[in-house]
Amino acid sequence: MIFLIFFVCIKNPVDPANIPVISPLQGTVTGVSGKAAAGAVVTIVPAGYDYFADEPPALYTVAADNDGHFRFSYLPGGTYSIEITSESDGKLYIPEFRVNLSRPDTFAAVLEQTGAVTASPGFSFGSGYLYITGTTFIREVRDSGSITFDSLPAGTLPSLCFVPDTSLHDRSRISDSVRIEPRKTTVIPPESVYRYHINLVLNIAAAGDSISDTLTKIPLVLRLDKSNFDFQSVTDSGRSIRIVEFDGGELPYELQRWAPDSGKAEIWIGVDTVFGNRSTQTLQMYWGNPSVFTLSQASVVFDTLLGYAGVWHIERHDSVSGITDATAHHNDGVDSADAPVVPGVVGDAQQLDGVDDFLGFLQNGSLRVDKWTLLLWIKPVNAVNTFMIADWGNNESPYSDFTKGWALICNRDGAGALNFIGAGDTTFNVFLNTQFIPETWYHLAVTYDGATATIYLNGSRIGRTASSVSIAYNIEAMFKVGSRSMKPDSYLEGAVDEIQLLNYAIPENRIKLMYENQKTGSEVVKVK
């Protein structure tokens, strides 16, 4: 493609009589053939030139004579870029050329073979213009899913952008810079075709020395607020977001909450690999592509193939009578609470009244697992009563002793204890030596590997069964959070958030990272 330099120039022609400073610039142009590039067009482009601006600055253009000589008789001093184009003998781009006011400038230009850039398939530009900022290189686009911008001079060019013809001030930055190689095509990947982007730094070192190993396939939550994100830059409710690894690999994510009016958002990212004890691992988040619809995929982030049996975020968009499972199992729960949701650790949480409120989940094949991990956050209201954190069918009749399943109880007597109870009324106590502080969030995790149960508090292991514990489920019972499974007692008064159940006993470093990432004030995922 040949660029119509003269067409661009007539948008704002130069009247030499109005130029206050005279500074001669001259030189010679040699083509790719090694001969004088007769008729080559030399264009002087002011720094910051923008063809789509309301009042773009003036361009200065001359043509080389038969011997390849050119000369500008009039030029204001300043910084420019120089574009030299021969229809048959190459092109040249010279950035940041300084015109000297005190003496004439003379240089010899040697043209090079041109190259091209392609925005790869996977999106649609629509109608508009593809252009290189600060240059006269412009290409009209008409509803194409893939564009090749050819006949570009070799070298590193400024940003590649797209502007729709419906709004010439609505720019999409495709690439911050473009490296053009002679007779080659540079491919711009689809994730680059976005107007905005930010870097996300995974600071795993902030989670402590215990996370030294590499972890794979782990969901991490990103919190956005008005201090680290411009919500006004998003006009599509977050549906064009794309998150990639630094090498370009795309990552799945779940948009748990997007509340621009309050300046709050939580996004779960399915990170492929997390490197232990590092503080510089970087992801990138793009948005502002009108051709992209929501890529939020909760069931991919919390993939059942990764062991997730159920994940319940508890959000305001859940119905008054149920809470939604984020996994493909669709193990939606029953919410008996009359109280509204309240601010939680990640997004919203469910307040329970301590009288008759609970969250319940009917048993099925995907929830009834032989090995498992339960993770959840609780915020007790008082520090006196004993309450049930989670219970799964430890009673065959409403008032029998514990005979089947398992339960996790907070015993508020004395110094306080967490009781894990297995089948046959086998009790495993972990004494905390202190009571829970009222109105304080705590992260609890219990793992069961088929024989041994382990309890974690705020990411740290606090106890493990000394002998094997057996679990035989009561298929008539519900899995409940906040009350006994089949007895109307031991209700939790407080809030519950982020309940996750997996079908295997996850390792300690994974639990530690989950806690460190989800807790308030976390430094694990930061906007840079």
C-alpha positions as CSV (number, residue, x, y, z in Angstrom):
1,M,0.0,0.0,0.0
2,I,1.3,3.5,-0.8
3,F,0.6,6.2,1.7
4,L,-0.9,9.4,0.3
5,I,1.3,11.9,2.0
6,F,0.0,14.8,0.0
7,F,-3.6,13.9,1.0
8,V,-2.7,14.2,4.7
9,C,-0.8,17.4,4.2
10,I,-3.6,19.4,2.7
11,K,-5.6,19.1,5.9
12,N,-3.5,22.0,7.3
13,P,-1.2,23.5,4.6
14,V,1.7,25.8,5.5
15,D,1.8,29.4,4.5
16,P,5.5,30.3,4.4
17,A,4.7,34.0,5.0
18,N,3.3,33.1,8.4
19,I,6.4,31.1,9.6
20,P,8.4,33.3,12.0
21,V,11.6,31.3,12.0
22,I,13.7,30.2,9.0
23,S,16.0,27.2,9.4
24,P,17.3,25.5,6.2
25,L,17.3,21.7,6.2
26,Q,18.7,19.8,3.3
27,G,20.1,16.4,2.3
28,T,20.2,13.6,-0.2
29,V,18.0,10.5,-0.5
30,T,19.4,7.1,-1.8
31,G,17.0,4.3,-2.6
32,V,17.2,0.6,-1.9
33,S,18.6,0.2,-5.4
34,G,21.6,2.2,-4.4
35,K,20.6,5.0,-6.8
36,A,19.3,8.5,-6.2
37,A,15.7,8.3,-5.1
38,A,14.3,10.9,-7.6
39,G,10.9,12.2,-6.6
40,A,11.1,10.8,-3.1
41,V,8.7,12.7,-0.7
42,V,10.3,14.1,2.4
43,T,7.8,15.0,5.2
44,I,8.7,16.8,8.4
45,V,6.2,15.8,11.1
46,P,6.0,17.9,14.3
47,A,6.4,16.1,17.7
48,G,3.0,15.0,19.0
49,Y,1.3,15.2,15.6
50,D,-2.2,13.8,15.6
51,Y,-4.1,13.7,12.4
52,F,-7.4,13.3,14.2
53,A,-6.9,16.3,16.5
54,D,-9.3,19.2,16.0
55,E,-6.4,21.4,15.0
56,P,-3.4,19.2,14.0
57,P,-0.1,21.0,13.6
58,A,1.3,21.8,10.2
59,L,3.3,19.4,8.1
60,Y,6.2,20.3,5.8
61,T,6.8,18.4,2.6
62,V,9.2,18.6,-0.4
63,A,10.1,16.2,-3.1
64,A,13.7,15.2,-4.0
65,D,15.0,16.2,-7.4
66,N,16.4,13.9,-10.1
67,D,19.7,13.7,-8.2
68,G,17.9,12.8,-4.9
69,H,18.6,16.3,-3.4
70,F,16.0,18.0,-1.2
71,R,15.9,21.3,0.7
72,F,13.5,23.0,3.1
73,S,13.8,26.7,2.8
74,Y,11.5,27.4,5.8
75,L,11.2,25.5,9.0
76,P,10.5,26.5,12.6
77,G,13.0,25.2,15.1
78,G,12.0,22.2,17.2
79,T,11.7,18.4,17.4
80,Y,10.2,16.5,14.5
81,S,10.1,13.1,12.9
82,I,11.1,12.6,9.3
83,E,9.3,10.4,6.8
84,I,10.8,9.7,3.4
85,T,8.8,7.7,0.9
86,S,9.7,6.5,-2.6
87,E,6.9,4.7,-4.5
88,S,9.4,2.2,-5.9
89,D,12.6,2.5,-3.9
90,G,11.8,2.1,-0.2
91,K,11.0,4.2,2.9
92,L,12.7,5.6,6.0
93,Y,11.4,6.8,9.3
94,I,13.6,9.0,11.6
95,P,12.2,9.8,15.1
96,E,13.0,12.8,17.3
97,F,15.0,14.8,14.8
98,R,16.0,18.2,16.2
99,V,16.0,21.2,13.8
100,N,18.9,23.5,14.8
101,L,18.1,27.2,14.7
102,S,21.8,28.4,14.5
103,R,23.0,26.5,11.5
104,P,21.7,24.5,8.5
105,D,21.2,20.8,8.9
106,T,22.4,18.4,6.2
107,F,22.1,14.6,6.2
108,A,22.2,11.7,3.8
109,A,19.2,9.3,3.9
110,V,19.3,5.7,2.7
111,L,15.9,4.1,2.2
112,E,15.1,0.5,3.3
113,Q,12.7,-2.2,2.3
114,T,9.3,-1.9,3.9
115,G,7.6,-4.3,6.3
116,A,4.0,-4.8,7.6
117,V,2.1,-5.3,10.7
118,T,-1.0,-7.5,11.2
119,A,-3.6,-7.4,13.9
120,S,-4.4,-11.1,14.2
121,P,-7.9,-12.7,14.0
122,G,-10.0,-13.0,17.1
123,F,-11.7,-9.7,17.2
124,S,-13.4,-7.2,14.9
125,F,-12.2,-3.6,14.3
126,G,-15.4,-2.4,12.8
127,S,-15.1,0.7,10.5
128,G,-12.6,3.3,11.1
129,Y,-8.9,4.0,10.8
130,L,-5.7,2.2,11.8
131,Y,-2.8,4.6,12.3
132,I,0.7,5.1,13.8
133,T,0.7,7.9,16.3
134,G,2.9,10.9,15.5
135,T,3.1,9.9,11.8
136,T,1.1,10.2,8.6
137,F,0.7,6.5,8.3
138,I,-3.0,5.9,8.2
139,R,-5.0,2.9,6.9
140,E,-8.8,2.9,6.4
141,V,-10.6,-0.2,7.9
142,R,-14.0,-1.5,6.9
143,D,-15.5,-4.1,9.2
144,S,-12.6,-6.5,9.0
145,G,-11.7,-9.2,11.5
146,S,-8.0,-9.0,10.6
147,I,-6.0,-6.1,9.2
148,T,-2.6,-6.0,7.5
149,F,-1.0,-2.6,7.5
150,D,1.7,-2.8,4.8
151,S,4.3,-0.5,3.3
152,L,5.6,0.7,6.7
153,P,9.2,1.8,7.1
154,A,11.6,-0.5,9.0
155,G,12.4,0.3,12.6
156,T,10.6,1.0,15.8
157,L,7.4,3.0,15.2
158,P,5.3,4.7,17.9
159,S,2.0,3.3,19.1
160,L,-0.4,1.5,16.8
161,C,-4.0,2.7,17.4
162,F,-7.5,2.3,16.0
163,V,-10.1,5.0,15.9
164,P,-13.7,4.3,14.9
165,D,-15.2,6.5,12.2
166,T,-18.2,7.0,14.5
167,S,-16.1,8.9,17.0
168,L,-12.7,10.2,15.9
169,H,-11.7,11.0,19.5
170,D,-12.4,7.5,20.9
171,R,-9.0,5.8,20.5
172,S,-8.0,2.2,21.1
173,R,-4.3,1.6,21.6
174,I,-3.3,-1.7,20.0
175,S,0.4,-1.7,20.8
176,D,2.6,0.8,22.7
177,S,5.3,0.5,19.9
178,V,5.7,-1.5,16.7
179,R,8.9,-3.1,15.5
180,I,8.9,-3.4,11.7
181,E,11.4,-5.6,10.0
182,P,12.2,-5.3,6.3
183,R,10.1,-7.7,4.1
184,K,8.5,-9.2,7.2
185,T,5.2,-9.0,8.9
186,T,4.9,-8.2,12.7
187,V,1.8,-9.9,14.2
188,I,-0.1,-8.1,17.0
189,P,-2.0,-10.6,19.2
190,P,-5.7,-10.2,19.9
191,E,-5.2,-9.3,23.5
192,S,-3.4,-6.1,22.4
193,V,-6.4,-4.6,20.8
194,Y,-7.6,-2.8,23.8
195,R,-7.7,0.9,24.7
196,Y,-6.5,0.5,28.3
197,H,-4.3,-1.9,30.3
198,I,-2.7,-2.1,33.7
199,N,0.0,-4.4,35.1
200,L,-0.9,-6.8,38.0
201,V,2.0,-7.8,40.2
202,L,1.8,-11.1,42.1
203,N,3.8,-10.5,45.3
204,I,3.9,-14.0,46.7
205,A,6.8,-13.0,49.0
206,A,4.3,-10.9,50.9
207,A,2.5,-14.1,51.9
208,G,5.5,-15.3,53.9
209,D,8.4,-17.7,53.6
210,S,6.2,-20.8,53.9
211,I,5.2,-20.4,50.2
212,S,8.5,-21.2,48.5
213,D,7.2,-23.8,46.1
214,T,5.6,-23.3,42.7
215,L,1.8,-23.6,42.8
216,T,-0.3,-24.3,39.8
217,K,-3.9,-23.7,38.8
218,I,-4.9,-21.5,41.8
219,P,-7.6,-18.8,41.8
220,L,-6.4,-15.5,43.2
221,V,-8.7,-12.5,43.9
222,L,-7.9,-9.0,42.5
223,R,-9.6,-6.1,44.3
224,L,-10.2,-2.8,42.5
225,D,-11.3,0.5,44.0
226,K,-11.1,4.1,43.2
227,S,-7.5,4.4,44.6
228,N,-6.1,1.9,42.0
229,F,-8.5,1.9,39.1
230,D,-10.4,4.4,36.9
231,F,-13.9,3.0,36.7
232,Q,-14.9,5.8,34.4
233,S,-12.7,4.3,31.7
234,V,-15.0,1.3,31.6
235,T,-18.3,1.8,29.7
236,D,-19.3,-1.9,29.2
237,S,-19.8,-3.1,32.9
238,G,-16.4,-4.8,32.7
239,R,-17.4,-7.2,29.9
240,S,-14.4,-6.5,27.7
241,I,-11.8,-7.4,30.4
242,R,-9.0,-9.7,29.3
243,I,-6.2,-10.9,31.6
244,V,-3.0,-12.4,30.3
245,E,0.3,-13.7,31.5
246,F,3.3,-11.5,30.7
247,D,4.2,-13.9,27.8
248,G,0.7,-13.5,26.3
249,G,-1.1,-16.6,27.6
250,E,-4.7,-15.9,28.4
251,L,-6.1,-16.6,31.9
252,P,-9.7,-17.3,32.8
253,Y,-11.3,-15.0,35.3
254,E,-14.6,-14.5,37.2
255,L,-16.1,-11.1,37.6
256,Q,-17.6,-11.6,41.1
257,R,-18.7,-8.0,41.6
258,W,-18.5,-4.9,39.4
259,A,-19.9,-1.8,41.2
260,P,-18.5,1.3,39.5
261,D,-20.9,3.6,41.4
262,S,-19.4,2.6,44.7
263,G,-16.0,2.1,43.2
264,K,-15.6,-1.6,44.1
265,A,-14.8,-4.7,42.1
266,E,-13.6,-8.2,42.8
267,I,-12.1,-10.4,40.1
268,W,-11.0,-14.0,40.6
269,I,-8.1,-14.9,38.3
270,G,-7.3,-18.5,37.5
271,V,-3.5,-18.2,37.6
272,D,-1.8,-21.0,35.8
273,T,1.5,-20.9,37.7
274,V,2.5,-19.0,40.9
275,F,6.2,-18.8,41.7
276,G,6.9,-19.0,45.4
277,N,8.7,-16.2,47.3
278,R,8.7,-14.0,44.3
279,S,7.5,-10.3,44.3
280,T,7.7,-9.4,40.6
281,Q,5.6,-11.9,38.7
282,T,3.5,-9.8,36.4
283,L,0.1,-10.3,34.7
284,Q,-1.6,-7.7,32.5
285,M,-5.3,-6.7,32.4
286,Y,-6.8,-5.2,29.3
287,W,-10.1,-3.5,28.7
288,G,-11.9,-1.1,26.4
289,N,-12.5,-3.3,23.3
290,P,-16.1,-2.7,22.1
291,S,-16.0,-5.8,20.0
292,V,-15.4,-8.1,23.0
293,F,-18.2,-9.5,25.2
294,T,-17.9,-10.8,28.7
295,L,-15.2,-13.4,29.1
296,S,-16.1,-14.0,32.8
297,Q,-16.1,-17.8,33.4
298,A,-16.5,-18.8,37.0
299,S,-16.8,-22.5,36.1
300,V,-13.4,-22.4,34.4
301,V,-11.6,-20.5,37.3
302,F,-13.1,-23.0,39.8
303,D,-12.9,-26.0,37.5
304,T,-14.4,-29.2,38.7
305,L,-11.4,-31.0,37.1
306,L,-9.2,-29.1,39.6
307,G,-11.2,-30.6,42.5
308,Y,-13.8,-28.0,43.2
309,A,-17.0,-29.5,44.5
310,G,-18.7,-26.2,45.3
311,V,-17.8,-22.5,45.6
312,W,-20.2,-20.0,47.1
313,H,-19.2,-16.3,47.1
314,I,-22.5,-15.0,48.6
315,E,-23.4,-11.9,46.6
316,R,-26.2,-9.4,46.5
317,H,-27.3,-10.8,43.1
318,D,-28.1,-14.1,44.7
319,S,-31.8,-14.7,45.4
320,V,-33.3,-14.2,48.8
321,S,-33.8,-17.9,49.2
322,G,-30.6,-19.3,47.7
323,I,-26.9,-18.8,47.0
324,T,-25.2,-19.7,43.7
325,D,-22.5,-22.2,43.2
326,A,-19.7,-20.9,41.0
327,T,-18.7,-24.3,39.7
328,A,-20.2,-26.4,36.9
329,H,-21.8,-28.7,39.5
330,H,-24.4,-26.0,40.2
331,N,-24.7,-27.0,43.8
332,D,-26.8,-24.0,44.7
333,G,-27.6,-23.6,48.4
334,V,-30.5,-22.7,50.6
335,D,-30.2,-19.4,52.5
336,S,-32.7,-19.3,55.5
337,A,-31.3,-16.0,56.7
338,D,-33.8,-13.1,57.1
339,A,-30.9,-10.6,57.5
340,P,-29.5,-8.9,54.4
341,V,-26.0,-9.5,53.0
342,V,-23.3,-7.3,54.6
343,P,-19.8,-6.3,53.5
344,G,-17.6,-9.3,53.5
345,V,-14.0,-10.3,53.1
346,V,-14.4,-10.6,49.3
347,G,-17.5,-8.7,48.1
348,D,-20.6,-9.5,50.2
349,A,-21.2,-11.9,53.1
350,Q,-24.3,-13.4,54.7
351,Q,-25.2,-12.3,58.2
352,L,-26.7,-15.0,60.4
353,D,-28.9,-14.1,63.4
354,G,-27.9,-16.9,65.8
355,V,-31.5,-18.0,66.2
356,D,-32.6,-19.9,63.2
357,D,-30.4,-18.8,60.2
358,F,-28.2,-21.2,58.3
359,L,-26.9,-21.9,54.8
360,G,-27.7,-25.4,53.6
361,F,-26.7,-27.6,50.7
362,L,-28.4,-30.8,49.6
363,Q,-26.3,-33.8,49.2
364,N,-25.5,-35.2,45.8
365,G,-22.7,-37.2,44.2
366,S,-20.4,-34.2,43.7
367,L,-20.6,-32.9,47.3
368,R,-20.4,-36.3,49.0
369,V,-16.7,-36.8,48.8
370,D,-14.4,-39.3,50.7
371,K,-11.5,-36.8,50.9
372,W,-12.0,-33.1,51.1
373,T,-11.1,-29.5,52.1
374,L,-13.5,-27.0,53.5
375,L,-12.5,-23.3,53.5
376,L,-14.6,-20.4,54.7
377,W,-14.5,-17.1,56.5
378,I,-16.5,-16.3,59.7
379,K,-17.1,-13.2,61.8
380,P,-18.7,-14.1,65.1
381,V,-20.8,-11.4,66.9
382,N,-20.1,-12.5,70.5
383,A,-17.5,-14.4,72.3
384,V,-19.7,-16.5,74.7
385,N,-21.9,-19.0,72.9
386,T,-20.8,-22.3,71.4
387,F,-21.8,-22.5,67.8
388,M,-21.7,-24.8,64.8
389,I,-19.4,-23.6,62.0
390,A,-20.2,-26.5,59.6
391,D,-22.0,-29.8,60.0
392,W,-22.6,-32.6,57.6
393,G,-25.0,-35.3,58.8
394,N,-23.6,-36.1,62.3
395,N,-27.1,-37.1,63.4
396,E,-29.3,-39.9,62.1
397,S,-32.3,-38.4,63.9
398,P,-32.9,-34.9,65.1
399,Y,-31.8,-35.5,68.7
400,S,-29.4,-38.4,68.5
401,D,-25.7,-38.3,69.3
402,F,-23.1,-37.8,66.7
403,T,-22.9,-41.1,64.7
404,K,-22.2,-40.2,61.1
405,G,-20.5,-37.5,58.9
406,W,-18.5,-34.7,60.5
407,A,-18.8,-31.3,62.2
408,L,-16.7,-28.3,63.0
409,I,-17.7,-26.6,66.2
410,C,-16.5,-23.5,68.0
411,N,-16.6,-24.2,71.8
412,R,-16.6,-20.9,73.7
413,D,-16.0,-22.5,77.1
414,G,-12.8,-21.6,79.0
415,A,-9.9,-20.7,76.7
416,G,-12.0,-21.7,73.6
417,A,-11.5,-24.6,71.2
418,L,-12.3,-25.8,67.7
419,N,-13.8,-29.3,67.8
420,F,-13.8,-31.6,64.8
421,I,-16.1,-34.5,65.3
422,G,-16.1,-37.6,63.1
423,A,-18.2,-40.7,62.9
424,G,-18.7,-42.7,66.1
425,D,-18.6,-39.5,68.2
426,T,-14.8,-39.3,67.8
427,T,-13.8,-35.8,68.9
428,F,-10.7,-33.9,68.0
429,N,-10.1,-30.7,70.0
430,V,-7.8,-27.9,69.1
431,F,-7.5,-25.4,72.0
432,L,-7.0,-21.8,70.9
433,N,-5.9,-20.4,74.3
434,T,-7.9,-17.4,73.5
435,Q,-11.5,-16.6,72.5
436,F,-12.4,-15.3,69.0
437,I,-12.5,-11.5,69.0
438,P,-16.1,-10.3,68.3
439,E,-16.7,-8.7,64.9
440,T,-13.4,-9.9,63.5
441,W,-13.0,-12.0,60.4
442,Y,-11.3,-15.4,60.7
443,H,-10.3,-17.8,57.9
444,L,-10.9,-21.5,58.8
445,A,-9.9,-24.5,56.8
446,V,-10.3,-28.3,57.5
447,T,-8.7,-31.0,55.4
448,Y,-9.4,-34.7,55.5
449,D,-7.2,-37.1,53.5
450,G,-9.3,-40.2,54.2
451,A,-7.8,-40.9,57.6
452,T,-6.4,-37.7,59.2
453,A,-8.2,-34.4,59.7
454,T,-6.2,-31.1,60.0
455,I,-7.4,-27.7,61.1
456,Y,-6.0,-24.3,60.0
457,L,-6.8,-20.9,61.4
458,N,-5.8,-17.8,59.4
459,G,-3.6,-19.8,57.1
460,S,-1.6,-21.6,59.8
461,R,-2.0,-25.2,60.9
462,I,-3.2,-25.4,64.5
463,G,-3.9,-29.1,65.0
464,R,-4.1,-32.6,63.4
465,T,-5.8,-35.8,64.5
466,A,-3.4,-38.2,66.2
467,S,-5.3,-41.2,64.9
468,S,-7.6,-42.1,62.0
469,V,-11.1,-40.6,61.8
470,S,-13.7,-42.4,59.8
471,I,-16.6,-40.6,58.0
472,A,-19.9,-42.3,57.0
473,Y,-22.4,-39.9,55.5
474,N,-26.1,-39.7,56.4
475,I,-27.6,-39.3,53.0
476,E,-30.8,-37.7,54.5
477,A,-28.8,-34.8,56.0
478,M,-27.9,-31.5,54.5
479,F,-24.5,-29.9,54.6
480,K,-25.1,-26.8,56.7
481,V,-23.0,-23.8,57.6
482,G,-24.0,-22.0,60.7
483,S,-26.1,-24.7,62.5
484,R,-26.4,-28.4,63.3
485,S,-27.3,-30.5,60.3
486,M,-30.3,-32.2,61.9
487,K,-30.8,-30.4,65.2
488,P,-32.3,-27.0,65.6
489,D,-29.5,-25.6,67.9
490,S,-25.9,-24.3,68.0
491,Y,-26.7,-21.5,65.5
492,L,-23.9,-19.1,64.5
493,E,-24.5,-15.5,65.2
494,G,-22.3,-13.6,62.8
495,A,-21.3,-13.4,59.2
496,V,-20.1,-16.0,56.7
497,D,-18.2,-15.5,53.5
498,E,-16.4,-17.4,50.7
499,I,-17.3,-21.0,51.3
500,Q,-15.3,-23.5,49.2
501,L,-15.4,-27.3,49.2
502,L,-12.8,-29.4,47.3
503,N,-12.7,-33.1,46.8
504,Y,-9.1,-33.6,48.1
505,A,-7.0,-32.5,51.0
506,I,-5.1,-29.5,49.6
507,P,-1.5,-28.8,50.9
508,E,-0.7,-26.3,53.6
509,N,1.1,-23.8,51.3
510,R,-2.0,-23.5,49.2
511,I,-4.2,-22.8,52.2
512,K,-1.7,-20.2,53.3
513,L,-1.7,-18.4,50.0
514,M,-5.5,-18.5,49.9
515,Y,-5.7,-16.8,53.3
516,E,-3.0,-14.2,52.5
517,N,-4.6,-13.3,49.2
518,Q,-8.2,-13.1,50.4
519,K,-7.7,-11.2,53.7
520,T,-8.4,-7.5,54.0
521,G,-5.4,-5.4,53.1
522,S,-3.7,-8.2,51.1
523,E,-0.6,-7.3,49.2
524,V,-0.5,-10.5,47.1
525,V,-2.2,-9.1,44.0
526,K,-1.5,-5.4,43.4
527,V,-2.2,-3.0,40.6
528,K,1.0,-1.4,39.4
